[in-house]
Amino acid sequence: MIVFKKKNREDQISRAAALKCRPAKSLHITESRLESGEVLLEYPLTVRPWLAAVAKRLGKSDNVIQIKKLQLDAMGTAVWDLVDGHRSVNRIVQIFAQAHRLDNKEAEVSVTSFIRELGQRGLLGLQ
């Protein structure tokens, strides 16, 4: 029995191809601005089928949609504002690096990890 499966190299795209992708915001997100200028994202939480079955057996309603909230800090808000579905990840990195006086490599690591995290939560998709 394999507990930890190693990812195939075929499943992953190259760095150059990833930087050419255009991130787009999910349609299921409610976005609001706080007084501090930061962004608060609200999105529906997807419940795993096995967890829904357990909840149903315990008498919980399976119709309840849980809303998750995520408050972005100043840097996250800056990247979020740059995501429009037209700019590539590489262009977002360049703009972010210029705005925050960062080296391109530092900005690339920060922006790509942020985009990856939002993608794993289902808040962003790559085109």
C-alpha positions in Angstrom: 0.0 0.0 0.0 1.4 3.4 -1.0 0.8 6.0 1.5 2.6 8.9 -0.1 2.4 8.9 -3.8 5.1 10.8 -5.7 3.7 13.2 -8.3 4.5 12.5 -11.9 6.5 15.1 -13.8 3.9 14.9 -16.5 1.3 16.3 -14.2 3.3 19.4 -13.5 3.8 22.3 -16.0 7.1 24.0 -16.5 8.0 27.3 -14.8 7.9 29.2 -18.0 4.4 27.9 -18.9 3.2 28.7 -15.3 4.4 32.3 -15.6 2.5 32.7 -18.9 -0.8 31.6 -17.3 -3.4 34.3 -16.5 -5.0 33.9 -13.1 -8.8 34.6 -12.9 -11.0 35.1 -9.9 -13.6 32.6 -9.1 -17.2 33.6 -9.6 -18.3 32.2 -6.2 -16.4 34.8 -4.2 -17.8 37.8 -2.4 -15.2 40.5 -2.2 -15.4 43.5 0.2 -13.0 46.3 1.2 -12.4 47.0 4.9 -11.7 50.5 6.2 -8.0 49.7 6.3 -8.0 49.1 2.6 -7.5 45.4 2.9 -9.7 42.9 1.1 -12.0 40.4 2.8 -13.0 37.4 0.7 -16.0 35.2 1.5 -16.4 31.9 -0.3 -18.4 28.7 0.1 -16.6 25.9 1.8 -16.8 22.6 -0.1 -17.5 19.7 2.1 -16.0 16.3 1.3 -18.6 13.7 0.5 -17.5 11.3 3.3 -17.7 14.2 5.8 -21.2 15.1 4.5 -22.3 11.5 5.0 -21.0 11.5 8.6 -22.8 14.8 9.3 -26.0 13.4 7.9 -25.8 10.4 10.2 -25.3 12.7 13.1 -28.5 14.6 12.3 -26.9 17.6 10.7 -28.6 19.1 7.7 -26.8 18.5 4.4 -28.2 21.6 2.9 -26.2 24.0 5.0 -23.5 25.8 3.0 -20.6 27.0 5.2 -19.1 30.3 4.3 -15.4 30.7 4.9 -13.7 34.2 5.3 -10.2 35.1 4.3 -8.8 38.6 5.1 -5.8 39.5 2.9 -3.0 41.7 4.2 -1.6 44.7 2.3 0.7 42.5 0.1 -2.1 40.0 -0.6 -4.5 42.8 -1.4 -1.9 44.3 -3.9 -1.7 41.0 -5.7 -5.4 40.4 -5.6 -6.0 43.8 -7.2 -3.7 42.9 -10.0 -5.5 39.7 -10.9 -8.0 40.6 -13.6 -7.9 37.6 -15.9 -5.9 39.4 -18.6 -2.5 39.9 -17.0 -0.1 36.9 -16.9 1.5 35.8 -13.7 4.8 37.1 -15.0 3.3 40.6 -15.6 1.8 40.6 -12.1 5.3 39.7 -10.7 6.9 42.5 -12.6 4.3 45.1 -11.4 4.5 43.8 -7.8 8.3 44.0 -7.8 8.3 47.6 -9.0 5.6 48.7 -6.6 7.3 47.2 -3.6 11.0 47.6 -4.7 11.7 43.9 -4.7 14.1 41.8 -6.7 12.2 39.9 -9.5 13.1 36.6 -7.9 11.8 37.6 -4.5 8.6 38.9 -6.0 8.2 35.8 -8.1 8.5 33.5 -5.1 6.0 35.6 -3.1 3.4 36.1 -5.9 3.5 32.5 -7.1 3.2 31.0 -3.6 0.2 33.3 -2.9 -1.5 32.4 -6.2 -0.9 28.7 -5.5 -2.4 29.0 -2.1 -5.5 30.8 -3.4 -5.7 28.2 -6.2 -5.7 25.4 -3.7 -8.6 27.1 -1.9 -10.5 27.4 -5.1 -10.4 31.2 -5.2 -8.3 31.5 -8.3 -8.0 29.5 -11.5 -5.3 29.7 -14.2 -6.2 30.2 -17.9 
